[in-house]
């Protein structure tokens, strides 16, 4: 059964829980959400190595912005059952 996803919920999760990819879990994109968690943890575990963690967080930030651009289309695609 495919339940309708709410754009407002997706946007709130995107905005307030970006480090865990909560919006991706909500949209059923578990691998993407785990990627978010992985990059975030790599950032925390490697920040003390000459600030290397910043590069992981930068990659996560770029991915987060790309998700913002595509979020409405992704919710519409899921709600259309495609």
Secondary structure, DSSP 8 states (H G I E B T S, - for coil): ------HHHHHHHHHH-GGGTHHHHHTT-HHHHHHHHHHHHHHHHHTTTTTTHHHHHHHHHHHHHHHHHHHHHHHHHHHTT-
